[in-house]
Amino acid sequence: MIKTVHECALECLLQTNPDTKSACVGRLQQAWEAGKLSLQPSGDLPVVDKAGQPEKPELVSPRQVPRRRLGTVEGQAAMLHAIAHIEFNAINLALDAVYRFAHLPEGFYSDWIKVAAEEVYHFGLVRQRLNDLGYDYGDYPAHNGLWELAQKTSHDLLVRMAMVPRVMEARGLDVTPGIMQKFQGIGDRESVAVLEIILRDEVGHVEAGSRWFNYLCEQRNLDTEETYFSLIDEYLHGHMSCPLHKEARLAAGFSQNELNHLEALCAK
């Protein structure tokens, strides 16, 4: 019996071991590209509210995640651990999009399987840097904010595309250059090189989110910008952090008008 892309994505989503999850995503991508997976949902997949996570890191509120000076090895590791946790969650978010949302064009699943595979690659790069410093993923506590946003947007793909790629991941485009500067300032060129790869690929991930958000707005006869800012009001109470990485956001599908509006929200 041919498996569906949805059930294979769910299998990967539920894996708790990072290595097992990463290998599962590799098999998913190979099977999809070989045309071995069906797009017809089986109809009996369980409803999943919790993605597979390892026992460590301990998940705490954002305020409980310790902040350490980057000038120490422990501080370097803490920063890299936070990035690794974002990348691990990004794997789950991409898999959840494939598993949860059915009856979409084939290109949607191609995009988000590719995103999941690239997030696996990013996670591996950051984890290797942690290992180089004598640490591993799970050594520090972390927060669950990204997955909580996935739960809040599980009812509607349009909302998911607006709030995850076009808000949370787009914010990553804004802050990554500053983090790179900090690593450069302490001579950690290896971490800078990893972040350069992540920033490059994340532009593509946000662009995929922009493209599918625009597609869904068109399908529903909604104005894209009006809908986007309405969702920011609803989910973020109109709050936005600046500065924006305008060049990266424009490459990722934001319009100049959207950037102007976002900067106006920052000024509030």
C-alpha positions in Angstrom: 0.0 0.0 0.0 1.4 3.4 -1.0 1.9 5.7 2.0 0.7 9.3 1.9 3.0 12.3 2.3 0.9 13.3 5.3 1.5 10.1 7.3 5.2 10.0 6.5 5.6 13.6 7.6 3.7 12.7 10.8 6.0 9.7 11.4 9.0 12.1 11.3 7.2 14.8 13.4 6.6 12.3 16.2 10.2 11.2 16.5 11.8 12.4 19.7 15.5 11.6 19.1 17.1 14.3 17.0 19.2 11.9 15.0 16.2 9.6 14.3 14.1 12.6 13.3 16.8 13.9 11.0 17.2 10.5 9.3 13.4 10.3 8.9 13.3 13.6 7.1 16.0 12.4 4.7 13.9 9.3 3.9 10.8 11.5 3.5 12.6 13.8 1.0 13.9 10.8 -1.0 10.6 9.1 -1.2 8.8 12.3 -2.2 11.3 13.2 -4.9 11.1 9.6 -6.2 7.3 9.9 -6.5 6.6 7.2 -4.0 4.2 9.1 -1.8 0.5 9.7 -2.4 -1.2 13.1 -2.0 -4.5 11.6 -1.1 -4.9 11.9 2.7 -5.8 8.5 4.3 -8.4 10.2 6.6 -7.5 8.4 9.7 -4.4 10.2 10.9 -4.5 11.1 14.6 -4.7 14.8 15.6 -1.4 15.8 17.1 -0.9 18.7 19.4 2.6 17.9 20.5 5.6 17.4 18.3 8.3 14.9 19.1 10.9 16.4 21.4 13.8 14.8 23.3 13.7 14.7 27.1 16.3 17.4 27.1 16.4 20.4 26.8 14.0 21.2 29.7 11.3 23.5 28.4 10.8 26.6 30.5 9.2 30.0 30.1 11.3 32.5 28.0 12.1 34.5 31.1 13.7 31.4 32.7 16.2 30.8 29.8 19.5 31.9 31.2 21.4 34.7 29.5 25.2 34.5 29.5 28.0 36.7 28.2 29.1 35.7 24.7 32.7 36.3 25.7 33.0 33.0 27.5 32.9 29.5 26.0 29.8 28.8 28.1 28.2 32.0 26.7 29.0 30.9 23.1 27.5 27.5 23.8 24.4 29.1 25.3 23.8 31.2 22.2 24.4 28.3 19.9 22.1 26.1 21.9 19.3 28.7 21.6 19.9 28.7 17.8 19.9 24.9 17.7 16.6 24.8 19.5 15.1 27.2 17.0 16.3 25.0 14.1 15.0 21.8 15.8 11.6 23.5 16.2 11.7 24.7 12.6 12.1 21.0 11.5 8.9 20.2 13.4 7.1 23.3 12.0 7.8 22.3 8.4 6.8 18.7 9.0 3.6 19.8 10.7 2.7 21.9 7.7 3.1 18.8 5.5 1.2 16.5 7.8 -1.6 18.8 8.9 -2.8 20.6 5.8 -4.2 18.6 2.9 -5.7 19.2 -0.5 -3.0 21.7 -1.6 -1.0 21.9 -4.8 1.9 19.5 -5.1 4.3 22.4 -5.0 3.3 23.2 -1.4 4.5 19.8 -0.2 7.7 20.0 -2.3 8.5 23.4 -0.7 7.9 22.4 2.9 9.7 19.0 2.6 12.7 20.9 1.2 12.4 23.4 4.1 12.3 20.5 6.6 15.5 19.0 5.0 17.3 22.3 5.1 16.3 22.8 8.8 17.8 19.4 9.5 21.0 20.5 7.8 21.0 23.7 9.9 20.4 21.9 13.1 23.3 19.5 12.3 25.7 22.4 11.6 24.8 24.3 14.9 24.9 21.0 16.9 28.4 20.3 15.5 29.5 23.7 16.7 28.1 23.0 20.1 30.0 19.6 20.1 33.2 21.5 19.1 32.9 23.5 22.3 32.2 20.5 24.5 28.4 20.8 24.7 25.4 19.2 23.1 21.8 20.0 22.3 19.9 19.6 25.6 22.6 20.9 27.9 20.7 24.2 28.5 17.0 24.9 29.1 15.0 26.3 26.2 11.5 27.7 25.7 8.6 26.3 23.6 7.4 29.6 22.0 7.7 28.5 18.4 5.7 25.3 18.9 3.1 27.1 20.9 2.6 29.4 17.9 2.2 26.3 15.7 -0.6 25.1 18.1 -2.3 28.5 17.9 -2.3 28.5 14.1 -3.1 24.8 13.6 -6.7 25.6 12.5 -5.8 27.6 9.3 -2.9 27.4 6.9 -3.3 31.0 5.9 -2.8 32.1 9.6 0.2 29.6 9.9 1.9 31.1 6.8 1.4 34.6 8.1 2.5 34.1 11.7 5.3 31.5 11.4 7.3 32.2 8.2 6.3 35.8 7.8 6.6 36.8 11.5 8.7 34.4 13.5 11.1 33.3 10.8 11.3 36.7 9.3 12.4 38.1 12.6 15.3 35.6 12.4 16.3 37.4 9.2 16.4 40.7 11.2 18.4 39.5 14.1 20.9 37.1 12.6 23.3 39.7 11.2 23.7 41.2 14.7 24.4 37.7 16.2 27.0 37.1 13.4 28.7 40.4 14.4 28.9 39.3 18.0 30.5 36.0 17.0 32.9 37.8 14.7 33.8 40.1 17.6 35.1 37.2 19.6 36.8 35.6 16.7 34.4 32.7 16.3 34.6 32.5 12.5 33.2 29.0 12.4 29.9 30.0 14.0 29.7 33.0 11.6 30.1 30.7 8.6 27.2 28.5 10.0 25.0 31.5 10.4 25.8 32.8 6.9 24.4 29.5 5.6 21.3 29.7 7.8 20.6 33.3 6.8 20.9 32.5 3.1 18.5 29.5 3.3 16.0 31.2 5.7 15.4 33.9 3.1 14.1 31.1 0.9 11.9 29.7 3.7 10.3 33.0 4.4 9.8 33.5 0.6 8.0 30.2 0.5 5.8 31.4 3.4 5.1 34.7 1.5 4.2 32.8 -1.7 1.7 30.4 -0.1 0.2 33.2 2.1 -0.4 35.2 -1.1 -1.8 32.1 -2.8 -4.3 31.5 0.0 -5.3 35.1 0.1 -6.0 35.0 -3.6 -8.0 31.8 -3.2 -10.2 33.5 -0.6 -10.4 36.9 -2.4 -8.6 38.6 0.5 -6.3 41.6 0.3 -2.8 40.3 1.3 -1.5 43.3 3.2 -4.8 44.0 4.9 -5.1 40.4 6.0 -1.4 40.2 7.2 -1.7 43.3 9.4 -5.0 42.2 10.7 -3.4 38.9 11.9 -0.5 40.8 13.5 -3.1 42.9 15.4 -4.9 39.7 16.5 -2.0 37.5 17.4 0.7 40.1 18.4 -1.5 43.0 19.5 0.1 45.1 16.7 3.6 44.8 18.3 6.7 44.5 16.0 10.4 44.6 16.8 12.9 46.5 14.8 15.3 47.1 13.1 14.2 45.2 10.0 16.6 43.5 7.6 15.0 45.2 4.6 17.1 43.7 1.9 16.5 40.1 3.2 12.7 40.8 3.7 12.3 42.2 0.2 14.1 39.1 -1.2 11.7 37.0 0.9 8.6 38.4 -0.6 7.7 41.4 1.5 6.6 44.5 -0.3 8.1 47.9 0.4 4.7 49.0 1.6 4.6 46.1 4.1 8.1 47.2 5.4 6.9 50.7 5.8 3.9 49.5 7.8 6.0 47.2 9.9 8.4 50.1 10.8 5.4 52.2 11.7 4.3 49.4 14.2 7.9 49.4 15.6 7.6 53.1 16.4 4.5 52.7 18.5 
